[in-house]
């Protein structure tokens, strides 16, 4: 079935689809962020690396690494 670009049904479908895509993208980012934090936490606890080295190796900002270290 073909819907005209201005058809309200098409707009509703597109809106619903984009909402779902946004939710999936947000869940993936949250999952990635949590995994990233777990890696940094393990590096802080199980290595003698400095926070600067952990930041450089992990790609996590120095501020986040320092904050996480302060919470351990």
Predicted model as a PDB file, atoms N, CA, C, CB and O in Angstrom, pLDDT in the B-factor column:
MODEL        1                                                                  
ATOM      1  N   UNK A   1       0.846  -1.162   0.000  1.00 49.00           N  
ATOM      2  CA  UNK A   1       0.000   0.000   0.000  1.00 49.00           C  
ATOM      3  C   UNK A   1       0.898   1.234   0.000  1.00 49.00           C  
ATOM      4  CB  UNK A   1      -0.966  -0.007   1.216  1.00 49.00           C  
ATOM      5  O   UNK A   1       1.893   1.276   0.723  1.00 49.00           O  
ATOM      6  N   UNK A   2       0.564   2.200  -0.777  1.00 54.00           N  
ATOM      7  CA  UNK A   2       1.349   3.430  -0.881  1.00 54.00           C  
ATOM      8  C   UNK A   2       0.588   4.570  -0.231  1.00 54.00           C  
ATOM      9  CB  UNK A   2       1.671   3.763  -2.357  1.00 54.00           C  
ATOM     10  O   UNK A   2      -0.604   4.755  -0.479  1.00 54.00           O  
ATOM     11  N   UNK A   3       1.281   5.331   0.600  1.00 53.00           N  
ATOM     12  CA  UNK A   3       0.680   6.497   1.226  1.00 53.00           C  
ATOM     13  C   UNK A   3       1.329   7.751   0.654  1.00 53.00           C  
ATOM     14  CB  UNK A   3       0.833   6.445   2.771  1.00 53.00           C  
ATOM     15  O   UNK A   3       2.547   7.825   0.489  1.00 53.00           O  
ATOM     16  N   UNK A   4       0.495   8.722   0.360  1.00 60.00           N  
ATOM     17  CA  UNK A   4       1.017  10.018  -0.060  1.00 60.00           C  
ATOM     18  C   UNK A   4       1.869  10.578   1.081  1.00 60.00           C  
ATOM     19  CB  UNK A   4      -0.148  11.008  -0.441  1.00 60.00           C  
ATOM     20  O   UNK A   4       1.581  10.343   2.255  1.00 60.00           O  
ATOM     21  N   UNK A   5       2.908  11.311   0.729  1.00 60.00           N  
ATOM     22  CA  UNK A   5       3.839  11.843   1.725  1.00 60.00           C  
ATOM     23  C   UNK A   5       3.130  12.672   2.799  1.00 60.00           C  
ATOM     24  CB  UNK A   5       4.900  12.692   1.041  1.00 60.00           C  
ATOM     25  O   UNK A   5       3.579  12.712   3.944  1.00 60.00           O  
ATOM     26  N   UNK A   6       2.047  13.320   2.445  1.00 63.00           N  
ATOM     27  CA  UNK A   6       1.344  14.174   3.397  1.00 63.00           C  
ATOM     28  C   UNK A   6       0.203  13.456   4.115  1.00 63.00           C  
ATOM     29  CB  UNK A   6       0.805  15.385   2.689  1.00 63.00           C  
ATOM     30  O   UNK A   6      -0.498  14.062   4.926  1.00 63.00           O  
ATOM     31  N   UNK A   7       0.020  12.202   3.829  1.00 68.00           N  
ATOM     32  CA  UNK A   7      -1.065  11.430   4.428  1.00 68.00           C  
ATOM     33  C   UNK A   7      -0.868  11.341   5.946  1.00 68.00           C  
ATOM     34  CB  UNK A   7      -1.135  10.011   3.804  1.00 68.00           C  
ATOM     35  O   UNK A   7       0.226  11.008   6.401  1.00 68.00           O  
ATOM     36  N   UNK A   8      -1.906  11.633   6.732  1.00 70.00           N  
ATOM     37  CA  UNK A   8      -1.779  11.595   8.196  1.00 70.00           C  
ATOM     38  C   UNK A   8      -1.420  10.204   8.732  1.00 70.00           C  
ATOM     39  CB  UNK A   8      -3.076  12.059   8.833  1.00 70.00           C  
ATOM     40  O   UNK A   8      -0.729  10.095   9.746  1.00 70.00           O  
ATOM     41  N   UNK A   9      -1.877   9.152   8.070  1.00 66.00           N  
ATOM     42  CA  UNK A   9      -1.546   7.794   8.506  1.00 66.00           C  
ATOM     43  C   UNK A   9      -0.043   7.567   8.374  1.00 66.00           C  
ATOM     44  CB  UNK A   9      -2.331   6.738   7.679  1.00 66.00           C  
ATOM     45  O   UNK A   9       0.588   7.004   9.270  1.00 66.00           O  
ATOM     46  N   UNK A  10       0.524   8.006   7.258  1.00 64.00           N  
ATOM     47  CA  UNK A  10       1.970   7.863   7.054  1.00 64.00           C  
ATOM     48  C   UNK A  10       2.731   8.635   8.138  1.00 64.00           C  
ATOM     49  CB  UNK A  10       2.378   8.369   5.638  1.00 64.00           C  
ATOM     50  O   UNK A  10       3.722   8.142   8.677  1.00 64.00           O  
ATOM     51  N   UNK A  11       2.266   9.838   8.450  1.00 67.00           N  
ATOM     52  CA  UNK A  11       2.926  10.637   9.482  1.00 67.00           C  
ATOM     53  C   UNK A  11       2.876   9.926  10.834  1.00 67.00           C  
ATOM     54  CB  UNK A  11       2.270  12.026   9.587  1.00 67.00           C  
ATOM     55  O   UNK A  11       3.862   9.925  11.571  1.00 67.00           O  
ATOM     56  N   UNK A  12       1.723   9.317  11.163  1.00 69.00           N  
ATOM     57  CA  UNK A  12       1.598   8.584  12.418  1.00 69.00           C  
ATOM     58  C   UNK A  12       2.568   7.409  12.466  1.00 69.00           C  
ATOM     59  CB  UNK A  12       0.163   8.090  12.606  1.00 69.00           C  
ATOM     60  O   UNK A  12       3.239   7.180  13.473  1.00 69.00           O  
ATOM     61  N   UNK A  13       2.630   6.670  11.363  1.00 67.00           N  
ATOM     62  CA  UNK A  13       3.531   5.507  11.294  1.00 67.00           C  
ATOM     63  C   UNK A  13       4.976   5.960  11.444  1.00 67.00           C  
ATOM     64  CB  UNK A  13       3.345   4.739   9.957  1.00 67.00           C  
ATOM     65  O   UNK A  13       5.738   5.356  12.198  1.00 67.00           O  
ATOM     66  N   UNK A  14       5.357   7.011  10.739  1.00 68.00           N  
ATOM     67  CA  UNK A  14       6.723   7.518  10.829  1.00 68.00           C  
ATOM     68  C   UNK A  14       7.028   7.998  12.244  1.00 68.00           C  
ATOM     69  CB  UNK A  14       6.941   8.657   9.824  1.00 68.00           C  
ATOM     70  O   UNK A  14       8.119   7.754  12.759  1.00 68.00           O  
ATOM     71  N   UNK A  15       6.085   8.668  12.868  1.00 70.00           N  
ATOM     72  CA  UNK A  15       6.286   9.156  14.234  1.00 70.00           C  
ATOM     73  C   UNK A  15       6.483   8.012  15.203  1.00 70.00           C  
ATOM     74  CB  UNK A  15       5.107  10.009  14.677  1.00 70.00           C  
ATOM     75  O   UNK A  15       7.374   8.066  16.051  1.00 70.00           O  
ATOM     76  N   UNK A  16       5.658   6.963  15.093  1.00 71.00           N  
ATOM     77  CA  UNK A  16       5.783   5.790  15.956  1.00 71.00           C  
ATOM     78  C   UNK A  16       7.116   5.094  15.734  1.00 71.00           C  
ATOM     79  CB  UNK A  16       4.632   4.812  15.707  1.00 71.00           C  
ATOM     80  O   UNK A  16       7.787   4.697  16.687  1.00 71.00           O  
ATOM     81  N   UNK A  17       7.493   4.950  14.475  1.00 70.00           N  
ATOM     82  CA  UNK A  17       8.746   4.269  14.148  1.00 70.00           C  
ATOM     83  C   UNK A  17       9.944   5.041  14.685  1.00 70.00           C  
ATOM     84  CB  UNK A  17       8.875   4.086  12.632  1.00 70.00           C  
ATOM     85  O   UNK A  17      10.854   4.448  15.264  1.00 70.00           O  
ATOM     86  N   UNK A  18       9.950   6.355  14.499  1.00 68.00           N  
ATOM     87  CA  UNK A  18      11.075   7.147  14.990  1.00 68.00           C  
ATOM     88  C   UNK A  18      11.142   7.116  16.506  1.00 68.00           C  
ATOM     89  CB  UNK A  18      10.969   8.589  14.501  1.00 68.00           C  
ATOM     90  O   UNK A  18      12.232   7.121  17.079  1.00 68.00           O  
ATOM     91  N   UNK A  19       9.985   7.083  17.166  1.00 71.00           N  
ATOM     92  CA  UNK A  19       9.970   6.969  18.623  1.00 71.00           C  
ATOM     93  C   UNK A  19      10.610   5.673  19.074  1.00 71.00           C  
ATOM     94  CB  UNK A  19       8.544   7.057  19.153  1.00 71.00           C  
ATOM     95  O   UNK A  19      11.362   5.650  20.049  1.00 71.00           O  
ATOM     96  N   UNK A  20      10.315   4.590  18.366  1.00 74.00           N  
ATOM     97  CA  UNK A  20      10.900   3.286  18.707  1.00 74.00           C  
ATOM     98  C   UNK A  20      12.401   3.275  18.430  1.00 74.00           C  
ATOM     99  CB  UNK A  20      10.208   2.158  17.915  1.00 74.00           C  
ATOM    100  O   UNK A  20      13.178   2.752  19.229  1.00 74.00           O  
ATOM    101  N   UNK A  21      12.804   3.846  17.313  1.00 67.00           N  
ATOM    102  CA  UNK A  21      14.230   3.918  16.975  1.00 67.00           C  
ATOM    103  C   UNK A  21      14.973   4.714  18.044  1.00 67.00           C  
ATOM    104  CB  UNK A  21      14.437   4.562  15.575  1.00 67.00           C  
ATOM    105  O   UNK A  21      16.058   4.318  18.471  1.00 67.00           O  
ATOM    106  N   UNK A  22      14.398   5.831  18.475  1.00 73.00           N  
ATOM    107  CA  UNK A  22      15.021   6.644  19.521  1.00 73.00           C  
ATOM    108  C   UNK A  22      15.168   5.853  20.816  1.00 73.00           C  
ATOM    109  CB  UNK A  22      14.200   7.914  19.771  1.00 73.00           C  
ATOM    110  O   UNK A  22      16.195   5.955  21.487  1.00 73.00           O  
ATOM    111  N   UNK A  23      14.162   5.072  21.174  1.00 73.00           N  
ATOM    112  CA  UNK A  23      14.217   4.263  22.399  1.00 73.00           C  
ATOM    113  C   UNK A  23      15.321   3.217  22.314  1.00 73.00           C  
ATOM    114  CB  UNK A  23      12.865   3.578  22.654  1.00 73.00           C  
ATOM    115  O   UNK A  23      16.065   3.015  23.274  1.00 73.00           O  
ATOM    116  N   UNK A  24      15.427   2.557  21.174  1.00 72.00           N  
ATOM    117  CA  UNK A  24      16.469   1.546  20.991  1.00 72.00           C  
ATOM    118  C   UNK A  24      17.849   2.194  21.061  1.00 72.00           C  
ATOM    119  CB  UNK A  24      16.287   0.812  19.642  1.00 72.00           C  
ATOM    120  O   UNK A  24      18.750   1.665  21.712  1.00 72.00           O  
ATOM    121  N   UNK A  25      18.017   3.317  20.407  1.00 71.00           N  
ATOM    122  CA  UNK A  25      19.304   4.016  20.424  1.00 71.00           C  
ATOM    123  C   UNK A  25      19.677   4.434  21.841  1.00 71.00           C  
ATOM    124  CB  UNK A  25      19.260   5.246  19.506  1.00 71.00           C  
ATOM    125  O   UNK A  25      20.834   4.315  22.244  1.00 71.00           O  
ATOM    126  N   UNK A  26      18.701   4.920  22.591  1.00 78.00           N  
ATOM    127  CA  UNK A  26      18.958   5.336  23.970  1.00 78.00           C  
ATOM    128  C   UNK A  26      19.342   4.136  24.837  1.00 78.00           C  
ATOM    129  CB  UNK A  26      17.722   6.043  24.556  1.00 78.00           C  
ATOM    130  O   UNK A  26      20.251   4.239  25.662  1.00 78.00           O  
ATOM    131  N   UNK A  27      18.667   3.010  24.663  1.00 74.00           N  
ATOM    132  CA  UNK A  27      18.986   1.799  25.429  1.00 74.00           C  
ATOM    133  C   UNK A  27      20.384   1.299  25.087  1.00 74.00           C  
ATOM    134  CB  UNK A  27      17.947   0.694  25.156  1.00 74.00           C  
ATOM    135  O   UNK A  27      21.117   0.866  25.976  1.00 74.00           O  
ATOM    136  N   UNK A  28      20.761   1.351  23.818  1.00 74.00           N  
ATOM    137  CA  UNK A  28      22.100   0.918  23.408  1.00 74.00           C  
ATOM    138  C   UNK A  28      23.157   1.811  24.026  1.00 74.00           C  
ATOM    139  CB  UNK A  28      22.231   0.923  21.876  1.00 74.00           C  
ATOM    140  O   UNK A  28      24.181   1.321  24.501  1.00 74.00           O  
ATOM    141  N   UNK A  29      22.927   3.102  24.026  1.00 73.00           N  
ATOM    142  CA  UNK A  29      23.894   4.039  24.606  1.00 73.00           C  
ATOM    143  C   UNK A  29      24.035   3.802  26.098  1.00 73.00           C  
ATOM    144  CB  UNK A  29      23.472   5.493  24.340  1.00 73.00           C  
ATOM    145  O   UNK A  29      25.150   3.798  26.621  1.00 73.00           O  
ATOM    146  N   UNK A  30      22.920   3.606  26.792  1.00 76.00           N  
ATOM    147  CA  UNK A  30      22.963   3.357  28.229  1.00 76.00           C  
ATOM    148  C   UNK A  30      23.726   2.078  28.522  1.00 76.00           C  
ATOM    149  CB  UNK A  30      21.547   3.275  28.807  1.00 76.00           C  
ATOM    150  O   UNK A  30      24.543   2.040  29.443  1.00 76.00           O  
ATOM    151  N   UNK A  31      23.471   1.036  27.753  1.00 71.00           N  
ATOM    152  CA  UNK A  31      24.171  -0.231  27.926  1.00 71.00           C  
ATOM    153  C   UNK A  31      25.664  -0.061  27.681  1.00 71.00           C  
ATOM    154  CB  UNK A  31      23.597  -1.293  26.985  1.00 71.00           C  
ATOM    155  O   UNK A  31      26.482  -0.597  28.429  1.00 71.00           O  
ATOM    156  N   UNK A  32      26.024   0.685  26.634  1.00 70.00           N  
ATOM    157  CA  UNK A  32      27.434   0.934  26.324  1.00 70.00           C  
ATOM    158  C   UNK A  32      28.089   1.718  27.453  1.00 70.00           C  
ATOM    159  CB  UNK A  32      27.575   1.699  24.989  1.00 70.00           C  
ATOM    160  O   UNK A  32      29.192   1.382  27.883  1.00 70.00           O  
ATOM    161  N   UNK A  33      27.414   2.765  27.939  1.00 77.00           N  
ATOM    162  CA  UNK A  33      27.961   3.588  29.027  1.00 77.00           C  
ATOM    163  C   UNK A  33      28.198   2.758  30.281  1.00 77.00           C  
ATOM    164  CB  UNK A  33      27.016   4.754  29.344  1.00 77.00           C  
ATOM    165  O   UNK A  33      29.222   2.922  30.944  1.00 77.00           O  
ATOM    166  N   UNK A  34      27.262   1.867  30.616  1.00 82.00           N  
ATOM    167  CA  UNK A  34      27.414   1.014  31.791  1.00 82.00           C  
ATOM    168  C   UNK A  34      28.590   0.058  31.622  1.00 82.00           C  
ATOM    169  CB  UNK A  34      26.127   0.227  32.050  1.00 82.00           C  
ATOM    170  O   UNK A  34      29.347  -0.169  32.566  1.00 82.00           O  
ATOM    171  N   UNK A  35      28.747  -0.503  30.427  1.00 80.00           N  
ATOM    172  CA  UNK A  35      29.873  -1.385  30.155  1.00 80.00           C  
ATOM    173  C   UNK A  35      31.192  -0.642  30.236  1.00 80.00           C  
ATOM    174  CB  UNK A  35      29.723  -2.025  28.791  1.00 80.00           C  
ATOM    175  O   UNK A  35      32.181  -1.157  30.757  1.00 80.00           O  
ATOM    176  N   UNK A  36      31.194   0.569  29.717  1.00 85.00           N  
ATOM    177  CA  UNK A  36      32.386   1.420  29.754  1.00 85.00           C  
ATOM    178  C   UNK A  36      32.789   1.689  31.198  1.00 85.00           C  
ATOM    179  CB  UNK A  36      32.134   2.751  29.008  1.00 85.00           C  
ATOM    180  O   UNK A  36      33.968   1.599  31.537  1.00 85.00           O  
ATOM    181  N   UNK A  37      31.832   2.015  32.041  1.00 87.00           N  
ATOM    182  CA  UNK A  37      32.101   2.293  33.455  1.00 87.00           C  
ATOM    183  C   UNK A  37      32.618   1.039  34.156  1.00 87.00           C  
ATOM    184  CB  UNK A  37      30.828   2.813  34.160  1.00 87.00           C  
ATOM    185  O   UNK A  37      33.514   1.131  34.995  1.00 87.00           O  
ATOM    186  N   UNK A  38      32.072  -0.120  33.828  1.00 90.00           N  
ATOM    187  CA  UNK A  38      32.548  -1.369  34.434  1.00 90.00           C  
ATOM    188  C   UNK A  38      33.995  -1.634  34.068  1.00 90.00           C  
ATOM    189  CB  UNK A  38      31.676  -2.548  33.997  1.00 90.00           C  
ATOM    190  O   UNK A  38      34.772  -2.081  34.911  1.00 90.00           O  
ATOM    191  N   UNK A  39      34.370  -1.365  32.824  1.00 89.00           N  
ATOM    192  CA  UNK A  39      35.755  -1.565  32.389  1.00 89.00           C  
ATOM    193  C   UNK A  39      36.674  -0.634  33.171  1.00 89.00           C  
ATOM    194  CB  UNK A  39      35.901  -1.318  30.861  1.00 89.00           C  
ATOM    195  O   UNK A  39      37.713  -1.062  33.673  1.00 89.00           O  
ATOM    196  N   UNK A  40      36.292   0.641  33.275  1.00 91.00           N  
ATOM    197  CA  UNK A  40      37.117   1.610  34.005  1.00 91.00           C  
ATOM    198  C   UNK A  40      37.216   1.209  35.476  1.00 91.00           C  
ATOM    199  CB  UNK A  40      36.531   3.042  33.874  1.00 91.00           C  
ATOM    200  O   UNK A  40      38.297   1.263  36.062  1.00 91.00           O  
ATOM    201  N   UNK A  41      36.107   0.811  36.068  1.00 92.00           N  
ATOM    202  CA  UNK A  41      36.116   0.379  37.476  1.00 92.00           C  
ATOM    203  C   UNK A  41      37.085  -0.786  37.664  1.00 92.00           C  
ATOM    204  CB  UNK A  41      34.690  -0.030  37.937  1.00 92.00           C  
ATOM    205  O   UNK A  41      37.874  -0.789  38.608  1.00 92.00           O  
ATOM    206  N   UNK A  42      37.030  -1.773  36.773  1.00 92.00           N  
ATOM    207  CA  UNK A  42      37.943  -2.917  36.876  1.00 92.00           C  
ATOM    208  C   UNK A  42      39.396  -2.497  36.710  1.00 92.00           C  
ATOM    209  CB  UNK A  42      37.590  -3.971  35.832  1.00 92.00           C  
ATOM    210  O   UNK A  42      40.275  -3.027  37.388  1.00 92.00           O  
ATOM    211  N   UNK A  43      39.656  -1.550  35.813  1.00 92.00           N  
ATOM    212  CA  UNK A  43      41.024  -1.065  35.628  1.00 92.00           C  
ATOM    213  C   UNK A  43      41.517  -0.343  36.881  1.00 92.00           C  
ATOM    214  CB  UNK A  43      41.102  -0.127  34.409  1.00 92.00           C  
ATOM    215  O   UNK A  43      42.674  -0.494  37.272  1.00 92.00           O  
ATOM    216  N   UNK A  44      40.643   0.437  37.505  1.00 94.00           N  
ATOM    217  CA  UNK A  44      41.031   1.154  38.720  1.00 94.00           C  
ATOM    218  C   UNK A  44      41.336   0.191  39.867  1.00 94.00           C  
ATOM    219  CB  UNK A  44      39.925   2.126  39.134  1.00 94.00           C  
ATOM    220  O   UNK A  44      42.296   0.382  40.613  1.00 94.00           O  
ATOM    221  N   UNK A  45      40.514  -0.834  39.994  1.00 93.00           N  
ATOM    222  CA  UNK A  45      40.647  -1.765  41.119  1.00 93.00           C  
ATOM    223  C   UNK A  45      41.771  -2.775  40.900  1.00 93.00           C  
ATOM    224  CB  UNK A  45      39.333  -2.502  41.346  1.00 93.00           C  
ATOM    225  O   UNK A  45      42.463  -3.146  41.849  1.00 93.00           O  
ATOM    226  N   UNK A  46      41.958  -3.220  39.666  1.00 93.00           N  
ATOM    227  CA  UNK A  46      42.847  -4.349  39.400  1.00 93.00           C  
ATOM    228  C   UNK A  46      44.153  -3.988  38.707  1.00 93.00           C  
ATOM    229  CB  UNK A  46      42.135  -5.341  38.577  1.00 93.00           C  
ATOM    230  O   UNK A  46      44.841  -4.872  38.196  1.00 93.00           O  
ATOM    231  N   UNK A  47      44.504  -2.721  38.680  1.00 92.00           N  
ATOM    232  CA  UNK A  47      45.769  -2.368  38.036  1.00 92.00           C  
ATOM    233  C   UNK A  47      46.421  -1.224  38.788  1.00 92.00           C  
ATOM    234  CB  UNK A  47      45.551  -1.987  36.556  1.00 92.00           C  
ATOM    235  O   UNK A  47      45.799  -0.574  39.629  1.00 92.00           O  
ATOM    236  N   UNK A  48      47.661  -0.995  38.476  1.00 92.00           N  
ATOM    237  CA  UNK A  48      48.402   0.125  39.070  1.00 92.00           C  
ATOM    238  C   UNK A  48      48.468   1.301  38.106  1.00 92.00           C  
ATOM    239  CB  UNK A  48      49.822  -0.314  39.464  1.00 92.00           C  
ATOM    240  O   UNK A  48      49.310   2.186  38.261  1.00 92.00           O  
ATOM    241  N   UNK A  49      47.584   1.314  37.110  1.00 92.00           N  
ATOM    242  CA  UNK A  49      47.589   2.390  36.126  1.00 92.00           C  
ATOM    243  C   UNK A  49      47.085   3.686  36.763  1.00 92.00           C  
ATOM    244  CB  UNK A  49      46.722   2.013  34.903  1.00 92.00           C  
ATOM    245  O   UNK A  49      46.233   3.662  37.651  1.00 92.00           O  
ATOM    246  N   UNK A  50      47.615   4.800  36.304  1.00 95.00           N  
ATOM    247  CA  UNK A  50      47.145   6.106  36.785  1.00 95.00           C  
ATOM    248  C   UNK A  50      45.802   6.419  36.121  1.00 95.00           C  
ATOM    249  CB  UNK A  50      48.198   7.237  36.479  1.00 95.00           C  
ATOM    250  O   UNK A  50      45.426   5.805  35.122  1.00 95.00           O  
ATOM    251  N   UNK A  51      45.095   7.380  36.697  1.00 96.00           N  
ATOM    252  CA  UNK A  51      43.816   7.770  36.114  1.00 96.00           C  
ATOM    253  C   UNK A  51      44.021   8.325  34.701  1.00 96.00           C  
ATOM    254  CB  UNK A  51      43.110   8.814  37.008  1.00 96.00           C  
ATOM    255  O   UNK A  51      43.165   8.151  33.834  1.00 96.00           O  
ATOM    256  N   UNK A  52      45.152   8.991  34.475  1.00 96.00           N  
ATOM    257  CA  UNK A  52      45.463   9.516  33.144  1.00 96.00           C  
ATOM    258  C   UNK A  52      45.638   8.375  32.139  1.00 96.00           C  
ATOM    259  CB  UNK A  52      46.736  10.384  33.191  1.00 96.00           C  
ATOM    260  O   UNK A  52      45.140   8.440  31.015  1.00 96.00           O  
ATOM    261  N   UNK A  53      46.357   7.327  32.563  1.00 94.00           N  
ATOM    262  CA  UNK A  53      46.558   6.178  31.671  1.00 94.00           C  
ATOM    263  C   UNK A  53      45.244   5.465  31.382  1.00 94.00           C  
ATOM    264  CB  UNK A  53      47.560   5.193  32.283  1.00 94.00           C  
ATOM    265  O   UNK A  53      44.983   5.065  30.248  1.00 94.00           O  
ATOM    266  N   UNK A  54      44.426   5.311  32.403  1.00 93.00           N  
ATOM    267  CA  UNK A  54      43.126   4.646  32.221  1.00 93.00           C  
ATOM    268  C   UNK A  54      42.249   5.462  31.282  1.00 93.00           C  
ATOM    269  CB  UNK A  54      42.411   4.445  33.584  1.00 93.00           C  
ATOM    270  O   UNK A  54      41.570   4.901  30.423  1.00 93.00           O  
ATOM    271  N   UNK A  55      42.259   6.765  31.438  1.00 93.00           N  
ATOM    272  CA  UNK A  55      41.487   7.633  30.553  1.00 93.00           C  
ATOM    273  C   UNK A  55      41.961   7.493  29.117  1.00 93.00           C  
ATOM    274  CB  UNK A  55      41.590   9.092  31.002  1.00 93.00           C  
ATOM    275  O   UNK A  55      41.148   7.359  28.202  1.00 93.00           O  
ATOM    276  N   UNK A  56      43.262   7.523  28.918  1.00 92.00           N  
ATOM    277  CA  UNK A  56      43.817   7.423  27.564  1.00 92.00           C  
ATOM    278  C   UNK A  56      43.506   6.070  26.942  1.00 92.00           C  
ATOM    279  CB  UNK A  56      45.330   7.651  27.587  1.00 92.00           C  
ATOM    280  O   UNK A  56      43.120   6.003  25.775  1.00 92.00           O  
ATOM    281  N   UNK A  57      43.667   4.999  27.697  1.00 90.00           N  
ATOM    282  CA  UNK A  57      43.452   3.647  27.174  1.00 90.00           C  
ATOM    283  C   UNK A  57      41.971   3.393  26.892  1.00 90.00           C  
ATOM    284  CB  UNK A  57      43.987   2.601  28.165  1.00 90.00           C  
ATOM    285  O   UNK A  57      41.619   2.825  25.858  1.00 90.00           O  
ATOM    286  N   UNK A  58      41.115   3.812  27.807  1.00 89.00           N  
ATOM    287  CA  UNK A  58      39.682   3.511  27.693  1.00 89.00           C  
ATOM    288  C   UNK A  58      38.920   4.484  26.806  1.00 89.00           C  
ATOM    289  CB  UNK A  58      39.061   3.505  29.053  1.00 89.00           C  
ATOM    290  O   UNK A  58      37.866   4.146  26.266  1.00 89.00           O  
ATOM    291  N   UNK A  59      39.453   5.689  26.657  1.00 89.00           N  
ATOM    292  CA  UNK A  59      38.731   6.709  25.911  1.00 89.00           C  
ATOM    293  C   UNK A  59      37.691   7.434  26.747  1.00 89.00           C  
ATOM    294  CB  UNK A  59      38.072   6.093  24.721  1.00 89.00           C  
ATOM    295  O   UNK A  59      36.970   8.290  26.234  1.00 89.00           O  
ATOM    296  N   UNK A  60      37.605   7.102  28.024  1.00 90.00           N  
ATOM    297  CA  UNK A  60      36.684   7.761  28.946  1.00 90.00           C  
ATOM    298  C   UNK A  60      37.365   9.040  29.429  1.00 90.00           C  
ATOM    299  CB  UNK A  60      36.294   6.820  30.156  1.00 90.00           C  
ATOM    300  O   UNK A  60      38.568   9.046  29.691  1.00 90.00           O  
ATOM    301  N   UNK A  61      36.602  10.108  29.543  1.00 92.00           N  
ATOM    302  CA  UNK A  61      37.202  11.384  29.939  1.00 92.00           C  
ATOM    303  C   UNK A  61      37.880  11.262  31.298  1.00 92.00           C  
ATOM    304  CB  UNK A  61      36.138  12.494  29.974  1.00 92.00           C  
ATOM    305  O   UNK A  61      37.464  10.481  32.154  1.00 92.00           O  
ATOM    306  N   UNK A  62      38.918  12.043  31.472  1.00 94.00           N  
ATOM    307  CA  UNK A  62      39.660  12.045  32.727  1.00 94.00           C  
ATOM    308  C   UNK A  62      38.748  12.415  33.887  1.00 94.00           C  
ATOM    309  CB  UNK A  62      40.844  13.016  32.651  1.00 94.00           C  
ATOM    310  O   UNK A  62      38.856  11.840  34.970  1.00 94.00           O  
ATOM    311  N   UNK A  63      37.854  13.367  33.671  1.00 94.00           N  
ATOM    312  CA  UNK A  63      36.914  13.767  34.725  1.00 94.00           C  
ATOM    313  C   UNK A  63      36.062  12.594  35.197  1.00 94.00           C  
ATOM    314  CB  UNK A  63      36.012  14.893  34.228  1.00 94.00           C  
ATOM    315  O   UNK A  63      35.850  12.418  36.397  1.00 94.00           O  
ATOM    316  N   UNK A  64      35.571  11.788  34.249  1.00 91.00           N  
ATOM    317  CA  UNK A  64      34.741  10.632  34.619  1.00 91.00           C  
ATOM    318  C   UNK A  64      35.555   9.589  35.379  1.00 91.00           C  
ATOM    319  CB  UNK A  64      34.117   9.995  33.365  1.00 91.00           C  
ATOM    320  O   UNK A  64      35.067   8.996  36.341  1.00 91.00           O  
ATOM    321  N   UNK A  65      36.796   9.367  34.947  1.00 93.00           N  
ATOM    322  CA  UNK A  65      37.645   8.379  35.620  1.00 93.00           C  
ATOM    323  C   UNK A  65      37.946   8.839  37.040  1.00 93.00           C  
ATOM    324  CB  UNK A  65      38.963   8.152  34.833  1.00 93.00           C  
ATOM    325  O   UNK A  65      37.859   8.053  37.983  1.00 93.00           O  
ATOM    326  N   UNK A  66      38.300  10.108  37.193  1.00 95.00           N  
ATOM    327  CA  UNK A  66      38.590  10.655  38.527  1.00 95.00           C  
ATOM    328  C   UNK A  66      37.348  10.574  39.409  1.00 95.00           C  
ATOM    329  CB  UNK A  66      39.083  12.124  38.424  1.00 95.00           C  
ATOM    330  O   UNK A  66      37.446  10.213  40.582  1.00 95.00           O  
ATOM    331  N   UNK A  67      36.184  10.904  38.859  1.00 93.00           N  
ATOM    332  CA  UNK A  67      34.934  10.830  39.621  1.00 93.00           C  
ATOM    333  C   UNK A  67      34.661   9.408  40.075  1.00 93.00           C  
ATOM    334  CB  UNK A  67      33.758  11.348  38.785  1.00 93.00           C  
ATOM    335  O   UNK A  67      34.311   9.174  41.231  1.00 93.00           O  
ATOM    336  N   UNK A  68      34.821   8.459  39.164  1.00 91.00           N  
ATOM    337  CA  UNK A  68      34.576   7.061  39.516  1.00 91.00           C  
ATOM    338  C   UNK A  68      35.558   6.591  40.578  1.00 91.00           C  
ATOM    339  CB  UNK A  68      34.674   6.168  38.275  1.00 91.00           C  
ATOM    340  O   UNK A  68      35.172   5.878  41.504  1.00 91.00           O  
ATOM    341  N   UNK A  69      36.818   6.980  40.457  1.00 94.00           N  
ATOM    342  CA  UNK A  69      37.820   6.601  41.454  1.00 94.00           C  
ATOM    343  C   UNK A  69      37.429   7.145  42.823  1.00 94.00           C  
ATOM    344  CB  UNK A  69      39.220   7.118  41.049  1.00 94.00           C  
ATOM    345  O   UNK A  69      37.594   6.462  43.834  1.00 94.00           O  
ATOM    346  N   UNK A  70      36.920   8.353  42.861  1.00 94.00           N  
ATOM    347  CA  UNK A  70      36.500   8.960  44.117  1.00 94.00           C  
ATOM    348  C   UNK A  70      35.318   8.247  44.757  1.00 94.00           C  
ATOM    349  CB  UNK A  70      36.153  10.400  43.892  1.00 94.00           C  
ATOM    350  O   UNK A  70      35.139   8.307  45.973  1.00 94.00           O  
ATOM    351  N   UNK A  71      34.517   7.577  43.950  1.00 89.00           N  
ATOM    352  CA  UNK A  71      33.344   6.861  44.468  1.00 89.00           C  
ATOM    353  C   UNK A  71      33.652   5.431  44.891  1.00 89.00           C  
ATOM    354  CB  UNK A  71      32.257   6.844  43.427  1.00 89.00           C  
ATOM    355  O   UNK A  71      32.809   4.764  45.490  1.00 89.00           O  
ATOM    356  N   UNK A  72      34.868   4.953  44.580  1.00 85.00           N  
ATOM    357  CA  UNK A  72      35.225   3.571  44.940  1.00 85.00           C  
ATOM    358  C   UNK A  72      35.655   3.463  46.386  1.00 85.00           C  
ATOM    359  CB  UNK A  72      36.336   3.055  44.038  1.00 85.00           C  
ATOM    360  O   UNK A  72      35.988   2.372  46.851  1.00 85.00           O  
TER     361      UNK A  72                                                      
ENDMDL                                                                          
END                                                                             
